[in-house]
Amino acid sequence: MQITDQAKQTLLDILKEQGAEGIRLSSIAGCCGPQIAVSMDEPEPSDNIQTVNGIRVAIDSDMTATQQLTIDLEKTPEGEGLVLIGAGNCC
């Protein structure tokens, strides 16, 4: 898993604003099978805790393919926001 430098600064700002210490990746049901959810929830006891580019990331123990994931900052004419690259999307 990777977090780009641009996404790192945005995440740090959001975490500070929300009073959170890190993010959590978990698997949720989606229209084409499991999808990845990113939240500021506290880690579960069985989560795999990593520090990625200075951000604490808790990964649900049921998730297996996280090595190809990248959190980046995307800028569009409508504004900017965080995107999860490599998670797949079929909807």
DRENDRENNU-698323 format. One line per field, with one value per residue (C-alpha): residue in one letter; y, z, x. Coordinates in Angstrom, 2 decimals. Each point is the difference from the previous one (the first is absolute). Layout:
# DRENDRENNU-698323
resn = (A / ...)
py = (Y / ...)
pz = (Z / ...)
px = (X / ...)
***
This chain:
# DRENDRENNU-698323
resn = (M / Q / I / T / D / Q / A / K / Q / T / L / L / D / I / L / K / E / Q / G / A / E / G / I / R / L / S / S / I / A / G / C / C / G / P / Q / I / A / V / S / M / D / E / P / E / P / S / D / N / I / Q / T / V / N / G / I / R / V / A / I / D / S / D / M / T / A / T / Q / Q / L / T / I / D / L / E / K / T / P / E / G / E / G / L / V / L / I / G / A / G / N / C / C)
py = (0.00 / 3.52 / 3.49 / 2.77 / 3.12 / 2.10 / -2.39 / -0.14 / 3.72 / -0.10 / -3.06 / 1.64 / 3.08 / -2.15 / -2.15 / 3.10 / 1.58 / -3.20 / -0.76 / -3.40 / -1.78 / -1.91 / -1.63 / -3.47 / -2.07 / -2.58 / -2.14 / 0.75 / -1.53 / 1.72 / -0.42 / -2.14 / -1.75 / 1.29 / 3.67 / 1.89 / 2.53 / 2.65 / 1.42 / 1.68 / -2.79 / -1.36 / -3.22 / -3.35 / -2.36 / -2.27 / 2.81 / 0.18 / 3.39 / 1.67 / 3.43 / 1.13 / 3.29 / 1.16 / -0.95 / -2.78 / -2.45 / -2.80 / -2.71 / -2.42 / -3.49 / -1.34 / 2.14 / -1.65 / 2.03 / 3.37 / 0.16 / 1.56 / 2.72 / 3.67 / 2.92 / 3.11 / 3.52 / 0.62 / 3.50 / 0.58 / 3.11 / -0.68 / -0.01 / -2.47 / -3.14 / -3.20 / -3.02 / -3.66 / -1.37 / -3.75 / -0.90 / -0.87 / 1.37 / -1.53 / 2.08)
pz = (0.00 / -0.75 / 0.98 / -2.25 / 1.55 / -1.28 / 1.56 / 3.22 / 0.66 / -0.71 / 2.24 / 2.82 / -0.24 / 0.10 / 2.88 / 2.03 / -0.69 / 1.02 / 2.99 / -1.46 / 0.17 / -3.27 / -2.65 / -0.27 / -3.15 / 0.10 / -2.41 / -0.65 / -2.34 / -3.37 / -3.22 / -1.54 / 3.12 / 2.84 / -0.08 / 2.16 / 2.55 / 1.47 / 3.37 / 3.06 / 2.27 / 2.79 / -0.90 / 0.82 / 2.15 / -3.01 / -2.41 / -1.56 / 1.03 / -2.32 / -0.31 / -3.63 / -0.85 / 3.58 / 0.20 / 2.30 / -2.11 / 1.57 / -2.52 / 0.64 / 0.45 / -2.60 / -2.73 / -2.01 / -3.10 / 1.36 / -1.47 / -3.26 / 1.72 / -0.17 / 1.67 / -2.10 / -0.35 / -3.19 / -1.30 / -2.35 / -1.19 / 2.79 / 2.70 / 1.57 / 2.02 / 1.12 / -2.28 / 0.58 / -3.02 / -0.58 / 1.88 / -3.15 / -0.94 / -2.16 / 0.80)
px = (0.00 / 1.13 / -1.11 / 1.31 / 1.52 / -2.92 / -2.54 / 2.03 / -0.37 / -3.74 / -0.42 / 1.97 / -2.24 / -3.16 / 1.27 / 0.90 / -3.39 / -1.82 / 2.23 / 0.88 / 3.35 / -0.14 / -2.13 / -1.51 / -0.51 / -2.77 / -1.95 / -3.68 / -2.56 / -0.22 / -1.96 / 2.76 / 1.26 / 2.14 / 1.01 / 2.49 / -1.20 / 2.31 / -1.01 / 1.44 / -1.25 / 2.16 / 1.86 / -1.57 / 2.12 / 0.65 / 0.99 / 3.44 / 1.46 / 2.51 / 1.53 / -0.12 / 1.75 / -0.50 / -3.71 / -1.24 / -2.01 / -2.04 / -0.87 / -2.85 / 1.47 / -2.48 / 1.58 / 2.74 / 0.90 / 1.12 / 3.51 / -1.24 / -2.06 / 0.98 / -1.75 / 0.54 / -1.37 / -1.96 / -0.64 / -2.93 / -1.85 / -2.52 / 2.68 / 2.38 / -0.46 / 1.64 / -0.22 / 0.81 / 1.85 / 0.20 / -3.16 / -1.93 / -3.38 / -2.69 / -3.06)
***
